[in-house]
Amino acid sequence: MNALYIIGTYCSLDDTLNAIGHRDHHHARVSTAEILTIAIMSAKYFQNHHERAVGILVMLGYVPRLSVSRFNRRVHQASELLSDILEWWGQQQATSRYYVADTMPLPVCHKVRAEACQKIPQVKGYIGRCSAKREWFCGWRLHWICDKKGFPISFDLVPAVWHELTTLQLLICALPDGASLYGDGAYISHDHQAMALRADIHIIPETHERLLWQNTAFEHAQLKKYRSKIESQHSVLEKMGVQRLHAVTPEGFGVKVYASLAVLALNILLD
């Protein structure tokens, strides 16, 4: 583990919590910034294995003595707070002109085992298909937008049955006026294109041969350039184990996904 990265993560979290007005209870022995630092280190170094991260960081003296059960309670309480921190970072970094959108399947189990799954309340709404792997799964999808550096600007964790266009209008609210958003063929929709143009956002999906309109040579070059960046970030997320997370509750699942996104953000902020 990198000591400078751990300390930099804690300082970034503590400064952001102060900026958004969060204050810990005066009786808390371990601060929220320390709790979130453990969760993020768990994603970066231990494939989101919380118990292992708590043990190592306590042993090395980075955080006070803390039981795993107490950590789990605290990190579940801070789930929405971690999401707010990521959104705040995204707002500060949304200064570029070019962005790219994509989705990533986050399965909890295979479709054949969905009926026996106890982690999802309504199984039917959480069954989706991964076109790249040509298989069905039960779980969530991560819909997100990043800039040309791979920094997560906006994101949403939704049931797997939802289509890419479902949350697009919500995600592009975080982009500055005049921005260009690149995506794959799943984002082809004339209605959504018209809605986005009202907000001065230009959506450029990757076209296929059957369409009457096609991408220009410049758009082809830009799509190849920016989509490779988000695909490389997907590889980083896969190495952190986001597609095989072990979580008992949806809140616990969300914490681990948000912590993995925070790693992507901090890799750039602390570079």
C-alpha positions in Angstrom: 0.0 0.0 0.0 1.1 3.6 -0.7 1.2 5.7 2.4 1.0 9.0 0.5 -2.1 7.7 -1.3 -3.8 6.7 2.0 -3.0 10.1 3.6 -4.0 12.0 0.5 -7.3 10.1 0.4 -8.1 11.0 4.0 -7.1 14.6 3.5 -9.3 14.9 0.3 -12.3 13.3 2.1 -11.9 15.5 5.2 -11.6 18.7 3.1 -14.6 17.7 1.0 -16.8 16.9 4.1 -15.9 20.3 5.6 -16.8 22.0 2.3 -20.2 20.4 2.0 -21.0 21.2 5.7 -20.8 17.7 7.3 -19.9 17.5 11.0 -19.2 14.3 12.9 -20.9 13.7 16.3 -18.7 14.9 19.1 -18.6 11.4 20.7 -17.3 9.7 17.6 -13.9 8.1 18.1 -13.4 7.4 14.4 -14.3 10.2 12.0 -16.4 9.7 8.9 -13.4 10.6 6.8 -11.5 7.7 8.3 -14.4 5.3 7.7 -14.6 6.3 4.1 -10.9 6.1 3.7 -11.0 2.4 4.8 -13.8 1.7 2.3 -11.8 3.3 -0.5 -8.6 1.5 0.5 -10.7 -1.7 0.6 -11.7 -1.1 -3.1 -8.2 -0.2 -4.3 -6.1 -2.8 -2.5 -8.4 -5.6 -1.3 -11.1 -6.0 -4.0 -13.7 -4.5 -1.7 -13.0 -6.9 1.1 -13.9 -4.7 4.1 -12.9 -7.0 6.9 -9.4 -7.4 5.5 -9.0 -3.6 5.0 -10.1 -2.8 8.5 -7.6 -5.3 10.0 -4.6 -4.1 7.9 -5.2 -0.4 8.4 -5.8 -0.8 12.2 -2.7 -2.9 12.5 -0.6 -0.3 10.6 -1.9 2.5 12.8 -3.7 4.5 10.1 -7.0 4.4 12.0 -7.9 3.8 15.7 -8.9 0.4 16.9 -12.2 -0.5 15.2 -14.4 -3.6 15.1 -15.6 -4.9 11.7 -19.3 -4.8 12.9 -19.0 -1.1 14.0 -17.3 -0.3 10.7 -20.1 -1.9 8.7 -22.7 0.1 10.6 -20.8 3.4 10.1 -20.0 2.8 6.4 -23.7 2.0 5.7 -24.7 5.2 7.3 -22.2 7.1 5.2 -23.3 5.5 1.9 -25.3 8.6 0.7 -22.5 10.8 2.0 -20.0 9.1 -0.2 -22.3 9.5 -3.2 -22.6 13.2 -2.4 -18.8 13.5 -2.2 -18.4 11.9 -5.7 -21.1 14.3 -7.1 -19.3 17.3 -5.5 -16.0 16.2 -7.0 -17.7 15.8 -10.4 -19.1 19.3 -10.3 -15.6 20.7 -9.6 -14.0 18.7 -12.5 -16.7 19.3 -15.1 -14.8 21.9 -17.0 -14.0 20.1 -20.2 -15.8 20.1 -23.5 -15.7 16.4 -24.3 -17.3 13.5 -22.3 -18.1 9.9 -22.8 -21.0 7.8 -21.4 -21.3 4.1 -20.9 -22.9 1.4 -18.7 -21.4 -1.5 -16.8 -23.3 -4.6 -15.7 -23.0 -5.3 -12.0 -24.4 -8.8 -11.5 -25.4 -10.3 -8.1 -26.1 -13.7 -9.5 -26.9 -15.5 -12.8 -30.5 -15.4 -14.1 -31.1 -19.1 -13.3 -30.5 -18.4 -9.6 -32.5 -15.1 -9.4 -35.5 -16.6 -7.8 -33.5 -17.9 -4.8 -31.6 -14.6 -4.4 -32.3 -12.9 -1.1 -30.3 -9.7 -1.8 -32.8 -8.1 -4.2 -36.3 -7.3 -3.2 -38.0 -7.6 -6.6 -36.1 -10.0 -8.8 -38.1 -9.3 -12.0 -37.0 -5.7 -12.2 -33.4 -6.6 -11.8 -32.9 -9.1 -14.6 -31.0 -7.6 -17.6 -28.9 -8.7 -20.5 -25.2 -8.0 -21.1 -24.8 -7.7 -24.9 -21.0 -7.9 -24.8 -21.0 -11.2 -23.0 -24.3 -12.4 -24.5 -25.7 -13.5 -21.2 -28.5 -12.6 -18.8 -27.8 -11.6 -15.2 -29.6 -10.4 -12.1 -28.4 -7.2 -10.4 -27.7 -3.6 -11.2 -26.2 -1.4 -13.9 -23.8 1.4 -13.4 -24.7 4.3 -15.7 -21.9 6.9 -15.7 -20.2 9.7 -17.6 -16.5 10.5 -17.4 -14.3 13.2 -18.9 -11.4 12.6 -21.3 -9.1 11.8 -18.3 -11.5 9.1 -17.0 -12.8 11.1 -14.0 -16.3 10.1 -13.0 -18.5 13.3 -13.5 -21.9 11.8 -13.0 -23.3 8.4 -12.3 -26.4 6.4 -11.3 -26.8 2.8 -10.0 -30.0 1.4 -11.4 -31.8 -2.0 -11.8 -30.4 -4.1 -14.6 -33.6 -4.0 -16.6 -33.3 -0.2 -17.2 -32.0 0.9 -20.6 -29.1 3.2 -21.1 -31.4 6.1 -22.2 -33.5 5.9 -19.1 -31.2 8.0 -16.9 -29.3 9.8 -19.6 -31.1 13.1 -19.1 -30.4 13.1 -15.4 -26.7 12.3 -16.0 -26.1 15.1 -18.5 -27.4 17.7 -16.0 -23.9 17.7 -14.5 -22.3 18.7 -17.9 -21.5 22.3 -18.8 -23.3 24.0 -21.7 -21.9 23.2 -25.1 -20.4 19.9 -24.1 -20.2 16.9 -26.5 -21.1 13.5 -25.1 -19.9 10.4 -26.9 -21.4 6.9 -26.5 -22.0 3.6 -28.1 -24.9 2.5 -30.3 -27.2 2.1 -27.2 -27.6 5.9 -27.0 -29.1 6.3 -30.5 -32.5 8.0 -30.1 -33.7 11.1 -32.0 -36.1 12.0 -29.1 -33.4 12.1 -26.5 -31.1 13.9 -28.9 -33.6 16.7 -29.3 -34.2 16.9 -25.5 -30.4 17.1 -24.9 -30.0 19.9 -27.5 -32.3 22.1 -25.5 -29.7 22.0 -22.7 -27.0 22.7 -25.3 -25.5 19.2 -25.0 -24.5 17.4 -28.2 -24.9 13.6 -28.0 -22.8 11.7 -30.5 -23.6 7.9 -30.5 -21.8 5.4 -32.5 -23.9 4.6 -35.6 -24.3 1.3 -37.4 -24.7 0.6 -41.1 -28.5 0.4 -41.1 -29.0 4.0 -40.1 -29.7 6.7 -42.7 -27.3 9.1 -41.0 -23.7 8.2 -40.2 -20.9 9.5 -38.1 -18.4 11.9 -39.8 -14.7 11.0 -40.0 -14.0 13.4 -37.1 -16.7 11.8 -35.0 -15.4 8.3 -35.7 -11.9 9.5 -34.5 -13.3 11.1 -31.4 -15.5 8.1 -30.5 -12.5 5.7 -30.8 -10.4 8.1 -28.6 -12.9 8.7 -25.8 -14.6 5.3 -25.7 -11.2 3.7 -25.2 -10.7 5.8 -22.1 -14.0 4.7 -20.4 -13.3 1.1 -21.4 -9.9 1.2 -19.7 -11.6 2.6 -16.6 -14.0 -0.4 -16.8 -11.0 -2.6 -16.7 -9.8 -0.9 -13.5 -13.2 -1.4 -11.9 -13.2 -5.1 -12.9 -9.8 -5.5 -11.2 -11.4 -4.0 -8.0 -14.0 -6.8 -8.2 -17.2 -4.7 -8.8 -18.6 -7.5 -10.9 -18.3 -10.0 -8.1 -19.1 -8.0 -5.0 -20.1 -9.8 -1.8 -22.8 -7.7 -0.1 -25.8 -8.7 2.1 -27.9 -5.5 1.5 -28.4 -3.1 -1.5 -26.9 -0.3 0.7 -23.7 -2.4 1.2 -23.6 -3.1 -2.5 -23.9 0.6 -3.3 -21.1 1.5 -0.8 -18.6 -0.8 -2.6 -19.5 0.6 -6.0 -19.2 4.2 -4.9 -15.9 3.4 -3.2 -14.6 1.9 -6.5 -15.6 5.1 -8.4 -13.9 7.1 -5.7 -10.7 5.2 -6.5 -11.0 6.3 -10.1 -11.4 9.9 -9.0 -8.6 9.9 -6.5 -6.2 8.2 -9.0 -6.5 11.5 -11.0 -6.8 14.0 -8.1 -3.7 12.6 -6.3 -1.6 12.0 -9.5 
